Amino acid sequence: MKEELKNRLFEGNRRYVEGKLKEREWKTIRNGLLEGQKPFATVITCSDSRVVPEYIFDKAPGELFIIRVAGNILDRAVIGSIEYGVGHLHTPLLIILGHSRCGAVTATCTCGGKKEGNYIDYIMEKIKPAVKEGNIEESVLENMRCVAEEIKKESSTVKNALEKGELRILGMKYYLEDGRVETVFENGQ
Ligand SMILES: [Zn+2]
């Protein structure tokens, strides 16, 4: 079942890489979602205008439950949103979607501890433990791994769903260069 859902994501990504997104009956889709939603994946990703999960995976409204925040970091509101996706909407997948050339990770790698004096400092503090000296792309991967560990530690909803075999966590990296998505790690069945 979860393999099949993963394939659904990769088939969509293949279309996106080729630049051939599916034609859709938008009005029908919209009307079909009036009574509720049944997305199959919760996605936590970065607030970067170049990273648009619905396009990247060629998915329609109602298919992905997406939370976007600079550096795809976690805080209480983000974890609460993830818990809604996993615990209430019962998405069988939780995707941590990082991306190449991430501005938030780059800023954290290159700021040398210099503060902005605003809430951006808070975001950089969250990313800091993942910084691999002088290597932005490695830091992007490490940041995704840290997010996965933190969500498993902080959220009993996520932990329970994993233990029951109802959830799989996927770490995926999106490449701005060619539109490809790659699986970096997997947790759960
Ligand atoms: Zn980013």
Backbone and ligand atoms as CSV (ligand in chain L), in Angstrom:
chain,resi,resn,atom,element,x,y,z
A,1,MET,N,N,0.839,-1.207,0.000
A,1,MET,CA,C,0.000,0.000,0.000
A,1,MET,C,C,0.879,1.266,0.000
A,2,LYS,N,N,1.806,1.323,0.969
A,2,LYS,CA,C,2.644,2.530,1.056
A,2,LYS,C,C,3.604,2.628,-0.124
A,3,GLU,N,N,4.038,1.451,-0.623
A,3,GLU,CA,C,4.888,1.446,-1.826
A,3,GLU,C,C,4.134,2.062,-2.995
A,4,GLU,N,N,2.857,1.691,-3.087
A,4,GLU,CA,C,2.010,2.181,-4.169
A,4,GLU,C,C,1.863,3.720,-4.089
A,5,LEU,N,N,1.744,4.217,-2.853
A,5,LEU,CA,C,1.616,5.663,-2.678
A,5,LEU,C,C,2.913,6.379,-3.041
A,6,LYS,N,N,4.023,5.724,-2.681
A,6,LYS,CA,C,5.336,6.287,-3.043
A,6,LYS,C,C,5.457,6.365,-4.562
A,7,ASN,N,N,5.014,5.300,-5.234
A,7,ASN,CA,C,5.055,5.290,-6.700
A,7,ASN,C,C,4.219,6.414,-7.296
A,8,ARG,N,N,3.075,6.676,-6.637
A,8,ARG,CA,C,2.208,7.763,-7.099
A,8,ARG,C,C,2.953,9.103,-7.076
A,9,LEU,N,N,3.783,9.269,-6.033
A,9,LEU,CA,C,4.571,10.503,-5.936
A,9,LEU,C,C,5.632,10.557,-7.032
A,10,PHE,N,N,6.313,9.422,-7.228
A,10,PHE,CA,C,7.413,9.424,-8.204
A,10,PHE,C,C,6.906,9.500,-9.645
A,11,GLU,N,N,5.736,8.911,-9.900
A,11,GLU,CA,C,5.160,9.048,-11.252
A,11,GLU,C,C,4.856,10.515,-11.546
A,12,GLY,N,N,4.307,11.203,-10.542
A,12,GLY,CA,C,4.009,12.628,-10.692
A,12,GLY,C,C,5.282,13.427,-10.883
A,13,ASN,N,N,6.319,13.072,-10.116
A,13,ASN,CA,C,7.583,13.787,-10.238
A,13,ASN,C,C,8.195,13.596,-11.624
A,14,ARG,N,N,8.038,12.397,-12.178
A,14,ARG,CA,C,8.563,12.146,-13.534
A,14,ARG,C,C,7.889,13.081,-14.544
A,15,ARG,N,N,6.584,13.247,-14.397
A,15,ARG,CA,C,5.857,14.152,-15.309
A,15,ARG,C,C,6.366,15.586,-15.147
A,16,TYR,N,N,6.616,15.977,-13.884
A,16,TYR,CA,C,7.094,17.338,-13.608
A,16,TYR,C,C,8.480,17.563,-14.216
A,17,VAL,N,N,9.355,16.565,-14.064
A,17,VAL,CA,C,10.714,16.670,-14.620
A,17,VAL,C,C,10.635,16.853,-16.136
A,18,GLU,N,N,9.718,16.121,-16.754
A,18,GLU,CA,C,9.558,16.230,-18.222
A,18,GLU,C,C,8.788,17.484,-18.625
A,19,GLY,N,N,8.224,18.170,-17.642
A,19,GLY,CA,C,7.453,19.388,-17.934
A,19,GLY,C,C,6.089,19.096,-18.514
A,20,LYS,N,N,5.561,17.891,-18.209
A,20,LYS,CA,C,4.252,17.512,-18.766
A,20,LYS,C,C,3.268,17.166,-17.658
A,21,LEU,N,N,2.759,18.185,-16.992
A,21,LEU,CA,C,1.799,17.943,-15.915
A,21,LEU,C,C,0.456,17.488,-16.508
A,22,LYS,N,N,-0.250,16.680,-15.683
A,22,LYS,CA,C,-1.556,16.153,-16.095
A,22,LYS,C,C,-2.569,17.266,-16.359
A,23,GLU,N,N,-3.412,17.068,-17.353
A,23,GLU,CA,C,-4.558,17.973,-17.548
A,23,GLU,C,C,-5.576,17.635,-16.460
A,24,ARG,N,N,-6.179,18.648,-15.873
A,24,ARG,CA,C,-7.131,18.345,-14.788
A,24,ARG,C,C,-8.448,19.080,-14.954
A,25,GLU,N,N,-9.500,18.435,-14.444
A,25,GLU,CA,C,-10.826,19.070,-14.413
A,25,GLU,C,C,-10.927,19.795,-13.082
A,26,TRP,N,N,-10.423,21.006,-13.046
A,26,TRP,CA,C,-10.295,21.717,-11.771
A,26,TRP,C,C,-11.631,21.929,-11.065
A,27,LYS,N,N,-12.646,22.258,-11.831
A,27,LYS,CA,C,-13.960,22.520,-11.203
A,27,LYS,C,C,-14.504,21.255,-10.546
A,28,THR,N,N,-14.359,20.124,-11.254
A,28,THR,CA,C,-14.843,18.850,-10.711
A,28,THR,C,C,-14.076,18.500,-9.439
A,29,ILE,N,N,-12.758,18.688,-9.491
A,29,ILE,CA,C,-11.926,18.381,-8.322
A,29,ILE,C,C,-12.361,19.242,-7.138
A,30,ARG,N,N,-12.525,20.536,-7.413
A,30,ARG,CA,C,-12.914,21.478,-6.351
A,30,ARG,C,C,-14.261,21.076,-5.751
A,31,ASN,N,N,-15.213,20.788,-6.607
A,31,ASN,CA,C,-16.549,20.411,-6.128
A,31,ASN,C,C,-16.531,19.102,-5.336
A,32,GLY,N,N,-15.639,18.218,-5.713
A,32,GLY,CA,C,-15.544,16.924,-5.046
A,32,GLY,C,C,-14.945,17.006,-3.649
A,33,LEU,N,N,-14.421,18.171,-3.299
A,33,LEU,CA,C,-13.749,18.303,-1.999
A,33,LEU,C,C,-14.571,19.084,-0.976
A,34,LEU,N,N,-15.819,19.354,-1.319
A,34,LEU,CA,C,-16.631,20.195,-0.425
A,34,LEU,C,C,-16.919,19.527,0.914
A,35,GLU,N,N,-17.092,18.221,0.883
A,35,GLU,CA,C,-17.474,17.519,2.116
A,35,GLU,C,C,-16.301,17.158,3.009
A,36,GLY,N,N,-15.104,17.288,2.497
A,36,GLY,CA,C,-13.947,16.961,3.335
A,36,GLY,C,C,-12.721,16.644,2.513
A,37,GLN,N,N,-11.650,16.274,3.194
A,37,GLN,CA,C,-10.389,15.967,2.508
A,37,GLN,C,C,-9.851,14.624,2.958
A,38,LYS,N,N,-9.166,13.940,2.045
A,38,LYS,CA,C,-8.540,12.679,2.386
A,38,LYS,C,C,-7.159,12.620,1.712
A,39,PRO,N,N,-6.257,13.519,2.116
A,39,PRO,CA,C,-4.919,13.512,1.504
A,39,PRO,C,C,-4.175,12.232,1.865
A,40,PHE,N,N,-3.213,11.811,1.042
A,40,PHE,CA,C,-2.477,10.578,1.364
A,40,PHE,C,C,-1.089,10.850,1.920
A,41,ALA,N,N,-0.667,12.119,1.918
A,41,ALA,CA,C,0.651,12.430,2.500
A,41,ALA,C,C,0.618,13.781,3.201
A,42,THR,N,N,1.226,13.821,4.391
A,42,THR,CA,C,1.498,15.088,5.064
A,42,THR,C,C,2.909,15.467,4.641
A,43,VAL,N,N,3.094,16.711,4.243
A,43,VAL,CA,C,4.401,17.144,3.746
A,43,VAL,C,C,4.854,18.363,4.531
A,44,ILE,N,N,6.056,18.283,5.125
A,44,ILE,CA,C,6.639,19.477,5.735
A,44,ILE,C,C,7.800,19.903,4.830
A,45,THR,N,N,7.696,21.140,4.319
A,45,THR,CA,C,8.743,21.608,3.402
A,45,THR,C,C,9.057,23.075,3.632
A,46,CYS,N,N,9.972,23.601,2.807
A,46,CYS,CA,C,10.518,24.948,2.994
A,46,CYS,C,C,9.654,26.010,2.313
A,47,SER,N,N,9.617,27.201,2.923
A,47,SER,CA,C,8.915,28.342,2.307
A,47,SER,C,C,9.803,28.964,1.232
A,48,ASP,N,N,10.031,28.236,0.168
A,48,ASP,CA,C,10.832,28.759,-0.938
A,48,ASP,C,C,9.908,28.770,-2.156
A,49,SER,N,N,9.817,29.899,-2.834
A,49,SER,CA,C,8.847,30.019,-3.935
A,49,SER,C,C,9.154,29.069,-5.091
A,50,ARG,N,N,10.381,28.505,-5.077
A,50,ARG,CA,C,10.756,27.585,-6.160
A,50,ARG,C,C,10.390,26.138,-5.847
A,51,VAL,N,N,9.942,25.924,-4.611
A,51,VAL,CA,C,9.631,24.555,-4.163
A,51,VAL,C,C,8.121,24.445,-3.948
A,52,VAL,N,N,7.418,23.900,-4.923
A,52,VAL,CA,C,5.961,23.833,-4.866
A,52,VAL,C,C,5.535,22.366,-4.942
A,53,PRO,N,N,5.250,21.755,-3.774
A,53,PRO,CA,C,5.009,20.305,-3.745
A,53,PRO,C,C,3.938,19.807,-4.717
A,54,GLU,N,N,2.849,20.569,-4.864
A,54,GLU,CA,C,1.785,20.096,-5.764
A,54,GLU,C,C,2.299,19.961,-7.200
A,55,TYR,N,N,3.173,20.877,-7.619
A,55,TYR,CA,C,3.757,20.777,-8.964
A,55,TYR,C,C,4.826,19.686,-9.009
A,56,ILE,N,N,5.697,19.695,-7.980
A,56,ILE,CA,C,6.815,18.747,-7.945
A,56,ILE,C,C,6.317,17.300,-8.062
A,57,PHE,N,N,5.189,17.003,-7.397
A,57,PHE,CA,C,4.649,15.640,-7.436
A,57,PHE,C,C,3.441,15.538,-8.377
A,58,ASP,N,N,3.142,16.606,-9.079
A,58,ASP,CA,C,1.981,16.691,-9.962
A,58,ASP,C,C,0.715,16.137,-9.285
A,59,LYS,N,N,0.335,16.805,-8.215
A,59,LYS,CA,C,-0.840,16.372,-7.454
A,59,LYS,C,C,-1.892,17.479,-7.408
A,60,ALA,N,N,-3.138,17.068,-7.262
A,60,ALA,CA,C,-4.271,17.997,-7.262
A,60,ALA,C,C,-4.614,18.428,-5.833
A,61,PRO,N,N,-5.456,19.469,-5.683
A,61,PRO,CA,C,-5.956,19.808,-4.353
A,61,PRO,C,C,-6.587,18.572,-3.707
A,62,GLY,N,N,-6.388,18.431,-2.399
A,62,GLY,CA,C,-6.981,17.299,-1.689
A,62,GLY,C,C,-6.050,16.095,-1.565
A,63,GLU,N,N,-4.915,16.108,-2.273
A,63,GLU,CA,C,-4.026,14.933,-2.238
A,63,GLU,C,C,-2.877,15.065,-1.235
A,64,LEU,N,N,-2.377,16.295,-1.065
A,64,LEU,CA,C,-1.244,16.500,-0.158
A,64,LEU,C,C,-1.627,17.500,0.929
A,65,PHE,N,N,-1.254,17.186,2.178
A,65,PHE,CA,C,-1.498,18.093,3.302
A,65,PHE,C,C,-0.152,18.750,3.612
A,66,ILE,N,N,-0.009,20.023,3.235
A,66,ILE,CA,C,1.326,20.635,3.211
A,66,ILE,C,C,1.509,21.706,4.276
A,67,ILE,N,N,2.661,21.645,4.948
A,67,ILE,CA,C,3.049,22.675,5.915
A,67,ILE,C,C,4.356,23.259,5.406
A,68,ARG,N,N,4.407,24.567,5.250
A,68,ARG,CA,C,5.629,25.196,4.732
A,68,ARG,C,C,6.163,26.216,5.709
A,69,VAL,N,N,7.450,26.113,5.976
A,69,VAL,CA,C,8.117,27.041,6.895
A,69,VAL,C,C,9.598,27.087,6.501
A,70,ALA,N,N,10.202,28.263,6.580
A,70,ALA,CA,C,11.604,28.399,6.154
A,70,ALA,C,C,12.479,27.337,6.814
A,71,GLY,N,N,13.239,26.622,6.013
A,71,GLY,CA,C,14.147,25.582,6.505
A,71,GLY,C,C,13.432,24.318,6.957
A,72,ASN,N,N,12.139,24.203,6.643
A,72,ASN,CA,C,11.295,23.075,7.102
A,72,ASN,C,C,11.579,22.650,8.544
A,73,ILE,N,N,11.646,23.665,9.411
A,73,ILE,CA,C,11.918,23.400,10.826
A,73,ILE,C,C,10.615,23.110,11.575
A,74,LEU,N,N,10.770,22.585,12.787
A,74,LEU,CA,C,9.601,22.287,13.617
A,74,LEU,C,C,9.485,23.296,14.752
A,75,ASP,N,N,8.268,23.673,15.058
A,75,ASP,CA,C,7.980,24.322,16.335
A,75,ASP,C,C,6.598,23.820,16.751
A,76,ARG,N,N,6.019,24.383,17.783
A,76,ARG,CA,C,4.777,23.791,18.286
A,76,ARG,C,C,3.629,23.870,17.281
A,77,ALA,N,N,3.552,25.012,16.566
A,77,ALA,CA,C,2.464,25.156,15.583
A,77,ALA,C,C,2.662,24.180,14.420
A,78,VAL,N,N,3.927,24.009,14.009
A,78,VAL,CA,C,4.219,23.091,12.894
A,78,VAL,C,C,3.920,21.655,13.314
A,79,ILE,N,N,4.360,21.288,14.523
A,79,ILE,CA,C,4.103,19.923,15.004
A,79,ILE,C,C,2.593,19.688,15.133
A,80,GLY,N,N,1.881,20.702,15.629
A,80,GLY,CA,C,0.416,20.585,15.729
A,80,GLY,C,C,-0.208,20.348,14.355
A,81,SER,N,N,0.299,21.039,13.354
A,81,SER,CA,C,-0.232,20.868,11.990
A,81,SER,C,C,0.085,19.473,11.459
A,82,ILE,N,N,1.293,18.983,11.747
A,82,ILE,CA,C,1.672,17.629,11.334
A,82,ILE,C,C,0.762,16.618,12.030
A,83,GLU,N,N,0.502,16.859,13.312
A,83,GLU,CA,C,-0.358,15.937,14.065
A,83,GLU,C,C,-1.776,15.924,13.495
A,84,TYR,N,N,-2.226,17.061,12.990
A,84,TYR,CA,C,-3.543,17.083,12.357
A,84,TYR,C,C,-3.547,16.186,11.120
A,85,GLY,N,N,-2.495,16.323,10.311
A,85,GLY,CA,C,-2.388,15.513,9.093
A,85,GLY,C,C,-2.286,14.026,9.393
A,86,VAL,N,N,-1.425,13.683,10.348
A,86,VAL,CA,C,-1.163,12.271,10.654
A,86,VAL,C,C,-2.261,11.675,11.534
A,87,GLY,N,N,-2.684,12.420,12.558
A,87,GLY,CA,C,-3.592,11.872,13.563
A,87,GLY,C,C,-5.066,12.003,13.187
A,88,HIS,N,N,-5.443,13.112,12.525
A,88,HIS,CA,C,-6.857,13.315,12.196
A,88,HIS,C,C,-7.198,12.916,10.772
A,89,LEU,N,N,-6.310,13.275,9.855
A,89,LEU,CA,C,-6.585,12.930,8.448
A,89,LEU,C,C,-6.011,11.557,8.098
A,90,HIS,N,N,-5.184,11.014,9.015
A,90,HIS,CA,C,-4.613,9.660,8.871
A,90,HIS,C,C,-3.835,9.470,7.573
A,91,THR,N,N,-3.004,10.434,7.231
A,91,THR,CA,C,-2.180,10.225,6.032
A,91,THR,C,C,-1.173,9.118,6.328
A,92,PRO,N,N,-1.057,8.131,5.455
A,92,PRO,CA,C,-0.099,7.038,5.704
A,92,PRO,C,C,1.363,7.434,5.465
A,93,LEU,N,N,1.583,8.605,4.842
A,93,LEU,CA,C,2.960,9.065,4.618
A,93,LEU,C,C,3.174,10.421,5.288
A,94,LEU,N,N,4.377,10.590,5.850
A,94,LEU,CA,C,4.831,11.906,6.322
A,94,LEU,C,C,6.144,12.181,5.599
A,95,ILE,N,N,6.144,13.237,4.796
A,95,ILE,CA,C,7.323,13.524,3.978
A,95,ILE,C,C,8.031,14.767,4.495
A,96,ILE,N,N,9.328,14.629,4.736
A,96,ILE,CA,C,10.149,15.787,5.065
A,96,ILE,C,C,10.880,16.128,3.776
A,97,LEU,N,N,10.456,17.231,3.153
A,97,LEU,CA,C,10.957,17.571,1.824
A,97,LEU,C,C,11.949,18.733,1.906
A,98,GLY,N,N,13.235,18.389,1.874
A,98,GLY,CA,C,14.278,19.414,1.821
A,98,GLY,C,C,14.594,19.727,0.369
A,99,HIS,N,N,15.451,20.697,0.133
A,99,HIS,CA,C,15.789,21.004,-1.266
A,99,HIS,C,C,17.197,21.571,-1.411
A,100,SER,N,N,17.747,21.420,-2.594
A,100,SER,CA,C,19.093,21.925,-2.871
A,100,SER,C,C,19.093,23.455,-2.818
A,101,ARG,N,N,20.250,24.030,-2.559
A,101,ARG,CA,C,20.455,25.494,-2.528
A,101,ARG,C,C,19.486,26.196,-1.575
A,102,CYS,N,N,19.164,25.540,-0.455
A,102,CYS,CA,C,18.189,26.105,0.494
A,102,CYS,C,C,18.742,27.403,1.109
A,103,GLY,N,N,17.992,28.477,0.957
A,103,GLY,CA,C,18.429,29.783,1.458
A,103,GLY,C,C,18.543,29.823,2.973
A,104,ALA,N,N,17.604,29.181,3.673
A,104,ALA,CA,C,17.616,29.202,5.140
A,104,ALA,C,C,18.837,28.443,5.667
A,105,VAL,N,N,19.131,27.293,5.041
A,105,VAL,CA,C,20.293,26.508,5.461
A,105,VAL,C,C,21.583,27.254,5.082
A,106,THR,N,N,21.615,27.832,3.894
A,106,THR,CA,C,22.795,28.585,3.446
A,106,THR,C,C,23.079,29.746,4.398
A,107,ALA,N,N,22.019,30.482,4.764
A,107,ALA,CA,C,22.186,31.623,5.673
A,107,ALA,C,C,22.753,31.161,7.007
A,108,THR,N,N,22.271,30.007,7.505
A,108,THR,CA,C,22.745,29.487,8.791
A,108,THR,C,C,24.204,29.050,8.676
A,109,CYS,N,N,24.565,28.455,7.551
A,109,CYS,CA,C,25.940,27.978,7.333
A,109,CYS,C,C,26.909,29.151,7.231
A,110,THR,N,N,26.443,30.261,6.690
A,110,THR,CA,C,27.378,31.343,6.367
A,110,THR,C,C,27.313,32.537,7.322
A,111,CYS,N,N,26.354,32.526,8.267
A,111,CYS,CA,C,26.198,33.730,9.110
A,111,CYS,C,C,27.269,33.829,10.188
A,112,GLY,N,N,27.908,32.706,10.510
A,112,GLY,CA,C,28.981,32.723,11.516
A,112,GLY,C,C,28.499,33.221,12.866
A,113,GLY,N,N,27.260,32.896,13.206
A,113,GLY,CA,C,26.732,33.266,14.524
A,113,GLY,C,C,26.220,34.703,14.594
A,114,LYS,N,N,26.326,35.436,13.469
A,114,LYS,CA,C,25.855,36.827,13.455
A,114,LYS,C,C,24.328,36.853,13.539
A,115,LYS,N,N,23.798,37.722,14.387
A,115,LYS,CA,C,22.348,37.744,14.571
A,115,LYS,C,C,21.695,38.801,13.686
A,116,GLU,N,N,20.460,38.502,13.275
A,116,GLU,CA,C,19.677,39.443,12.468
A,116,GLU,C,C,18.910,40.400,13.367
A,117,GLY,N,N,18.696,39.980,14.620
A,117,GLY,CA,C,17.927,40.803,15.549
A,117,GLY,C,C,16.431,40.710,15.312
A,118,ASN,N,N,16.001,39.636,14.686
A,118,ASN,CA,C,14.563,39.449,14.466
A,118,ASN,C,C,14.237,37.954,14.535
A,119,TYR,N,N,13.060,37.574,14.076
A,119,TYR,CA,C,12.645,36.175,14.215
A,119,TYR,C,C,13.408,35.220,13.286
A,120,ILE,N,N,14.156,35.783,12.341
A,120,ILE,CA,C,14.979,34.910,11.486
A,120,ILE,C,C,16.048,34.214,12.346
A,121,ASP,N,N,16.482,34.895,13.405
A,121,ASP,CA,C,17.442,34.280,14.336
A,121,ASP,C,C,16.896,32.959,14.889
A,122,TYR,N,N,15.604,32.968,15.185
A,122,TYR,CA,C,14.955,31.780,15.752
A,122,TYR,C,C,15.047,30.619,14.769
A,123,ILE,N,N,14.816,30.913,13.492
A,123,ILE,CA,C,14.879,29.866,12.466
A,123,ILE,C,C,16.313,29.344,12.349
A,124,MET,N,N,17.278,30.260,12.340
A,124,MET,CA,C,18.678,29.836,12.199
A,124,MET,C,C,19.148,29.018,13.411
A,125,GLU,N,N,18.665,29.390,14.595
A,125,GLU,CA,C,19.002,28.619,15.804
A,125,GLU,C,C,18.533,27.165,15.665
A,126,LYS,N,N,17.342,27.007,15.065
A,126,LYS,CA,C,16.785,25.662,14.891
A,126,LYS,C,C,17.609,24.841,13.881
A,127,ILE,N,N,18.155,25.506,12.874
A,127,ILE,CA,C,18.891,24.788,11.822
A,127,ILE,C,C,20.340,24.510,12.258
A,128,LYS,N,N,20.871,25.379,13.105
A,128,LYS,CA,C,22.288,25.331,13.494
A,128,LYS,C,C,22.862,23.950,13.832
A,129,PRO,N,N,22.172,23.131,14.652
A,129,PRO,CA,C,22.765,21.817,14.993
A,129,PRO,C,C,23.029,20.933,13.768
A,130,ALA,N,N,22.382,21.244,12.643
A,130,ALA,CA,C,22.532,20.409,11.439
A,130,ALA,C,C,23.676,20.885,10.547
A,131,VAL,N,N,24.278,22.026,10.900
A,131,VAL,CA,C,25.297,22.600,9.998
A,131,VAL,C,C,26.541,21.737,9.933
A,132,LYS,N,N,26.879,21.342,8.701
A,132,LYS,CA,C,28.128,20.621,8.447
A,132,LYS,C,C,29.070,21.652,7.851
A,133,GLU,N,N,30.093,21.973,8.592
A,133,GLU,CA,C,31.030,23.028,8.209
A,133,GLU,C,C,31.349,23.072,6.709
A,134,GLY,N,N,31.049,24.175,6.091
A,134,GLY,CA,C,31.442,24.406,4.702
A,134,GLY,C,C,30.702,23.567,3.657
A,135,ASN,N,N,29.685,22.808,4.079
A,135,ASN,CA,C,28.992,21.992,3.085
A,135,ASN,C,C,27.472,22.179,3.182
A,136,ILE,N,N,26.962,23.038,2.338
A,136,ILE,CA,C,25.544,23.397,2.403
A,136,ILE,C,C,24.647,22.192,2.082
A,137,GLU,N,N,24.986,21.439,1.036
A,137,GLU,CA,C,24.109,20.320,0.641
A,137,GLU,C,C,24.077,19.219,1.703
A,138,GLU,N,N,25.234,18.968,2.352
A,138,GLU,CA,C,25.268,17.998,3.455
A,138,GLU,C,C,24.432,18.519,4.629
A,139,SER,N,N,24.481,19.820,4.843
A,139,SER,CA,C,23.705,20.422,5.940
A,139,SER,C,C,22.206,20.313,5.665
A,140,VAL,N,N,21.821,20.440,4.396
A,140,VAL,CA,C,20.404,20.279,4.023
A,140,VAL,C,C,19.936,18.873,4.428
A,141,LEU,N,N,20.759,17.866,4.108
A,141,LEU,CA,C,20.396,16.474,4.434
A,141,LEU,C,C,20.338,16.270,5.944
A,142,GLU,N,N,21.336,16.811,6.631
A,142,GLU,CA,C,21.396,16.646,8.086
A,142,GLU,C,C,20.195,17.333,8.753
A,143,ASN,N,N,19.827,18.487,8.232
A,143,ASN,CA,C,18.669,19.201,8.770
A,143,ASN,C,C,17.392,18.351,8.633
A,144,MET,N,N,17.267,17.661,7.488
A,144,MET,CA,C,16.103,16.783,7.293
A,144,MET,C,C,16.119,15.637,8.303
A,145,ARG,N,N,17.308,15.057,8.521
A,145,ARG,CA,C,17.412,13.953,9.494
A,145,ARG,C,C,17.068,14.446,10.896
A,146,CYS,N,N,17.549,15.654,11.252
A,146,CYS,CA,C,17.256,16.210,12.586
A,146,CYS,C,C,15.753,16.425,12.752
A,147,VAL,N,N,15.090,16.903,11.699
A,147,VAL,CA,C,13.641,17.134,11.760
A,147,VAL,C,C,12.920,15.802,11.998
A,148,ALA,N,N,13.356,14.751,11.312
A,148,ALA,CA,C,12.730,13.429,11.472
A,148,ALA,C,C,12.895,12.940,12.910
A,149,GLU,N,N,14.098,13.085,13.458
A,149,GLU,CA,C,14.340,12.643,14.832
A,149,GLU,C,C,13.490,13.447,15.806
A,150,GLU,N,N,13.437,14.766,15.586
A,150,GLU,CA,C,12.701,15.639,16.504
A,150,GLU,C,C,11.199,15.329,16.488
A,151,ILE,N,N,10.644,15.092,15.315
A,151,ILE,CA,C,9.195,14.836,15.261
A,151,ILE,C,C,8.870,13.506,15.949
A,152,LYS,N,N,9.773,12.530,15.811
A,152,LYS,CA,C,9.532,11.231,16.472
A,152,LYS,C,C,9.619,11.378,17.988
A,153,LYS,N,N,10.505,12.272,18.432
A,153,LYS,CA,C,10.698,12.469,19.862
A,153,LYS,C,C,9.557,13.310,20.463
A,154,GLU,N,N,9.167,14.356,19.754
A,154,GLU,CA,C,8.221,15.329,20.310
A,154,GLU,C,C,6.756,14.910,20.189
A,155,SER,N,N,6.419,14.172,19.137
A,155,SER,CA,C,5.003,13.924,18.879
A,155,SER,C,C,4.611,12.483,19.176
A,156,SER,N,N,3.770,12.303,20.207
A,156,SER,CA,C,3.314,10.943,20.513
A,156,SER,C,C,2.385,10.445,19.410
A,157,THR,N,N,1.698,11.376,18.748
A,157,THR,CA,C,0.815,10.990,17.626
A,157,THR,C,C,1.632,10.317,16.526
A,158,VAL,N,N,2.762,10.941,16.173
A,158,VAL,CA,C,3.617,10.391,15.116
A,158,VAL,C,C,4.231,9.072,15.581
A,159,LYS,N,N,4.720,9.063,16.822
A,159,LYS,CA,C,5.355,7.860,17.372
A,159,LYS,C,C,4.384,6.679,17.372
A,160,ASN,N,N,3.159,6.929,17.851
A,160,ASN,CA,C,2.159,5.852,17.895
A,160,ASN,C,C,1.830,5.327,16.505
A,161,ALA,N,N,1.655,6.249,15.555
A,161,ALA,CA,C,1.306,5.839,14.185
A,161,ALA,C,C,2.435,4.997,13.588
A,162,LEU,N,N,3.679,5.364,13.909
A,162,LEU,CA,C,4.832,4.591,13.413
A,162,LEU,C,C,4.819,3.190,14.028
A,163,GLU,N,N,4.617,3.143,15.351
A,163,GLU,CA,C,4.624,1.854,16.055
A,163,GLU,C,C,3.525,0.923,15.580
A,164,LYS,N,N,2.378,1.501,15.251
A,164,LYS,CA,C,1.252,0.689,14.774
A,164,LYS,C,C,1.392,0.293,13.315
A,165,GLY,N,N,2.437,0.799,12.664
A,165,GLY,CA,C,2.635,0.496,11.247
A,165,GLY,C,C,1.689,1.262,10.335
A,166,GLU,N,N,1.098,2.343,10.880
A,166,GLU,CA,C,0.149,3.133,10.077
A,166,GLU,C,C,0.820,4.273,9.318
A,167,LEU,N,N,2.100,4.493,9.633
A,167,LEU,CA,C,2.786,5.669,9.065
A,167,LEU,C,C,4.183,5.309,8.597
A,168,ARG,N,N,4.556,5.922,7.487
A,168,ARG,CA,C,5.948,5.830,7.050
A,168,ARG,C,C,6.475,7.263,6.902
A,169,ILE,N,N,7.668,7.510,7.455
A,169,ILE,CA,C,8.293,8.829,7.284
A,169,ILE,C,C,9.303,8.731,6.148
A,170,LEU,N,N,9.196,9.652,5.194
A,170,LEU,CA,C,10.140,9.678,4.074
A,170,LEU,C,C,10.908,10.994,4.092
A,171,GLY,N,N,12.220,10.907,4.052
A,171,GLY,CA,C,13.045,12.103,3.862
A,171,GLY,C,C,13.321,12.217,2.374
A,172,MET,N,N,12.890,13.304,1.755
A,172,MET,CA,C,13.089,13.456,0.309
A,172,MET,C,C,13.788,14.783,0.025
A,173,LYS,N,N,14.679,14.743,-0.969
A,173,LYS,CA,C,15.346,15.986,-1.364
A,173,LYS,C,C,14.954,16.354,-2.787
A,174,TYR,N,N,14.569,17.606,-2.926
A,174,TYR,CA,C,14.181,18.134,-4.244
A,174,TYR,C,C,15.357,18.918,-4.833
A,175,TYR,N,N,15.639,18.666,-6.104
A,175,TYR,CA,C,16.743,19.357,-6.776
A,175,TYR,C,C,16.212,20.452,-7.694
A,176,LEU,N,N,16.548,21.693,-7.342
A,176,LEU,CA,C,16.114,22.832,-8.159
A,176,LEU,C,C,16.680,22.715,-9.574
A,177,GLU,N,N,17.844,22.075,-9.675
A,177,GLU,CA,C,18.577,22.035,-10.948
A,177,GLU,C,C,17.823,21.295,-12.056
A,178,ASP,N,N,17.145,20.187,-11.689
A,178,ASP,CA,C,16.470,19.426,-12.745
A,178,ASP,C,C,15.048,18.984,-12.375
A,179,GLY,N,N,14.589,19.380,-11.182
A,179,GLY,CA,C,13.205,19.065,-10.800
A,179,GLY,C,C,13.010,17.686,-10.191
A,180,ARG,N,N,14.118,16.950,-10.068
A,180,ARG,CA,C,14.036,15.591,-9.555
A,180,ARG,C,C,13.860,15.548,-8.041
A,181,VAL,N,N,13.217,14.493,-7.557
A,181,VAL,CA,C,13.123,14.241,-6.119
A,181,VAL,C,C,13.778,12.897,-5.834
A,182,GLU,N,N,14.515,12.853,-4.728
A,182,GLU,CA,C,15.231,11.616,-4.385
A,182,GLU,C,C,14.898,11.252,-2.936
A,183,THR,N,N,14.709,9.952,-2.658
A,183,THR,CA,C,14.483,9.532,-1.267
A,183,THR,C,C,15.827,9.445,-0.562
A,184,VAL,N,N,15.931,10.117,0.570
A,184,VAL,CA,C,17.191,10.145,1.322
A,184,VAL,C,C,17.154,9.142,2.477
A,185,PHE,N,N,15.994,9.049,3.144
A,185,PHE,CA,C,15.858,8.051,4.211
A,185,PHE,C,C,14.397,7.670,4.385
A,186,GLU,N,N,14.184,6.530,5.057
A,186,GLU,CA,C,12.815,6.053,5.326
A,186,GLU,C,C,12.746,5.484,6.734
A,187,ASN,N,N,11.673,5.791,7.431
A,187,ASN,CA,C,11.425,5.195,8.751
A,187,ASN,C,C,10.037,4.579,8.742
A,188,GLY,N,N,9.923,3.445,9.389
A,188,GLY,CA,C,8.602,2.816,9.490
A,188,GLY,C,C,8.358,1.884,8.317
A,189,GLN,N,N,7.197,1.164,8.414
A,189,GLN,CA,C,6.931,0.135,7.398
A,189,GLN,C,C,6.306,0.703,6.137
L,1,ZN,ZN,ZN,14.800,26.336,1.660
